Amino acid sequence: MVPCAAGCGHSAPPSPLGPPCARSRIVPHTSTRAGGMQPAASPSSEIDEKLDRAAEAREEGNALFKAGEHSQAMFKWHEVLNYVRGLDRSRSYNSAVNGKAGGISMEGKSSLTDEQNARMLDLLVAAHGNLAAGLLKARRAGVRHCQRRVTVPPSLGARARCRRLADARSAAPPGLQKGKWERVVENCNAVLDLDSSHVKCLARRAKAYVSLNDADAAEADLRRVFALEPGNTDALRTQQEVVRLREVQHRTEASLYAKMFSKATLS
């Protein structure tokens, strides 16, 4: 029996690897391509690598979107989320944004540095915001396709023309209707959970609410946009859509009440 060389008082038979407590302090190594030995990568460096790849995917997606390759761009932005997903296991993004101390824990084994935390949040905001914009772009392309098939006689007034084009919008493929609107809302919610004053996502969510026939929610978002940026052109256009939606809803309600009143009179 020999005393422990690490000074912990442990005694063990001689071993070429040393006592167990000393062996537990051996730093793991990994082989390189050249056959040499190198310390294993730290969790922090692995996080940096994920964040770097996510940033590259974001830039590739932005370039594809500008080139008109919207589907490929959205694929890249989903890739950003795949790289970042899993870095936050222990607490909500809101608590991180509100400046609470410490990095975000990664599966309880390591934590993000302040710089890594900021990079992760920036990537999340960019990816979700861009996905919402991409879905809206796909929606506009689908609506234009449907509108091109609609013939609007020149004799129709402006109100009747808007109604005819609204009918064309409702005839758009289902994939460009409720499913995508709800996804726009979900992506905007993800951004607004991190940054409640993100004007672009407030305006985008208002557009989605209009197409989901939720005028109240759309108006609430528009009020927040105008409070932050009074002259926002996207919000002004969406406000006009809200007015038209209110008119349609009022006509529908009036027609419903008229039918109910007619039935009550006949009975």
N, C-alpha and C positions, 0 to 999 in steps of 0.2 A: 504493500500500500504506500502510495506517495501523496504528499499534501498537494492541494490544488494550487496551480501556478497563478490562478486568477485572484487568489487571496480571499476566497470565500469560506475556507475551512473545510472544503469537501475533500475526502480521501477516496482514492480509487486505484485499481490496479494500473500499472503502466500501460499506456496505449500510444501507438504512433500518431493518433489524432489528438492526444491530450485528453484531459478530464472532460466529462460531459458539459460542465458549465462553461469551459473555455470553447468547446466546439459550438455551443449555442451562440457564441459571439462572432463566429466566422461570417464574414460578409459574403453573400451569394455573388457568384460571377456567371456571366453568360459568354458564350463563345462568339467571336466575331467571324465574318466571312474569311478573313485572312488566317483564322485559326488561333488568334491570340485570345487572351482573357480580359474581360472588362467588367466593371461593377454593373449590376442590374439597374435598369432605369428606375428612377424614383417616381412615385405616384404624381408628384407635381409636374415632372417632365412629360408624363403621359397625358395629363390634362392639357398642357400647353400644346402638345401635338394635336389633340382633338380640336382645340380651339383654332389652331392654324388651319387645319383642314376645313373646318366649318367656314372660316373667313374666305378661303379660296373658293369654296362652293358658292358662297354668297356672291362674290364678284363674278364668277362664271354665270350664275343665274341672272345677274343684272345685265351683263353683256348680251346674253341670249334674248332677254326681254326687249332690249333696245333694238335688236336685230329682227324683232317680230316673231321669234320662236317662243311663244308664250308657254306652250305645254312643256317644252324642255326646260324653260326657266323655272317653272313651278316644281319640276322634278328636282332641280338643284336646290331650291329653297327647302324642300322637304328633306333633302340630304343634310342641310344645315341643322335642322331640328334633330335628325338622327344622331349627329355627332354630339350635340349638346345635351340631348336627353340622357338623364341618369346622373348628371353632375349635381343636381339638387335632390337630395333624398330626405333631408331632416327638417326643413322649414320652408315656408312659402316664399315665393318671389317677392311678395309685398314687403315682408320683414327685411329682406335684403335691400330693397330699394329705399326703405325708410331709414337706412343707415345704422342698423343695429350692429353691435360689435361682432367681429369674427367673420371668417369666411363661411361659405355654405359647405356643410359637411358632405362628403362623398362616401355614402354607405357606412358612415361611422368610422372610417379608417383614416381618412385624410381630409383636409379642408382646403378650399380655394383661397388663394391670396386675394387681397383687395383688387389687384390688377386683373387677376383671372375672373373674379366675380363681375367686375365692370365689363370685361370683354364678353362674358357669357350673356349678360343682360342685354348688351348692345346687339348681339347676334340674334337673340330671341325676338327683340323688338323689330329688327330688320326683316327677319324671316317671316314672322306672322303678318307684319304690315304689307310686305311684298306679296304674300299669298292672297291676302284680301284684295289687293290691287289687281293681281292676275285673274282672280275669279270675276271681278267686275269687268275686266277687259274681255273675257270670254263671253260674259253676259251681253255686252254691247255688240259684239260681233254677231251673236245669235239673234239679237233683236233686229239689227240691220238686215240680216239675211231674211228674216220673216217680213220686214217692212218692204223689202224690194219686191216681194210677191204681191203686195197690196196696191191696187190702183185707186188713187184718191182723186175723184173728179174735181177739176178746178172750180166748179160752181159751189162746192161745199165751203161753208164758212170755217173760220179758224177753230171754233169749238168742235164742230162736227169732224174736222180733220184730226184733231187731237184724239177724239173718241175712236175714230177708225184706226189710228195708229196704236192706241191702247189695246184695241182688240187684237191687233197683230202681235203685240207683245205677249198677250195671254196665250197666243197660239204657238209660242216658242216651245222647243222640245223640253220635256220635263226635266232633263238634266241641267237646263239653264234656268230653271225656275226655283221651286222651294228648296231643293237640296243644296244648290249652290248659294242661295241667299243665307241659309242657315250656317253654311261654312264660312261665309263672309263675316257674319256676326260672331262666330266662334273665334276666328282669327283676330278680329278687332277687339274682342273681349280679352284675349290673351295679352294684347299690347296695352290696353287700357288698365289692366290689372297691374302692369308695371309702371305705366306712365299715364295717369288719368287726364293729363292735358295734351295728349297727342292729337293735334288738330286733324291731321289727315285721316286717322282711324275713326275719329268721331264723325267726320263727314262721310266716310265710307259706310260706317254702320248705319247712319241715317238713310243712305240710299237703299241699303238692304232692307231696313224696316219699312220703307215705302213700298217696296215690291212684295213684302210680306203682309201688306195692308195694315200695318200698325202705325197709324198716323201719330198717335200720342207719343210713342217711343221715338219716332223720327223727329218730332218737334222738340222733344227734350234734348236730344243730341244736338240739334241745330242751335238751340239757345246756348248751349255750352260752346259751340264753335264760334258763334257771333260774339260771345263774351270775350273769347280769346283772340279772335281775328275777325273784326266786324265786316271787312270787305271780301271775305272768302267767296270766290266765284263758284266753286263746286257747291257750297252750301246754299248759295242764292238760287242756283238751278234746282237743287233738291227741294228748296222751299216752294218753288212753283209746282213741283210734282206733288207735294203735300197738299197744296191748295186744290189741285185737280182731284186728288184722292178723296179729299173731304167732300167735294161736290158730288162725286160718284156715290159715296157712302150716304150722303143726305138724300139723293134721288132714290137710292135703293130703300132706305128707311121710309121715305114718303110713300113709295109704291106699296111697301109692305103694310103700312098703317092704313092706306086707302083700301086695300083688299080686305083687311080685318074689319074695317068699318062697314064695308059693303056687305060682308057676310053677316055681321051682327044686325044690320038693318033688314036684310031679307029674312032672317030667322024671327 
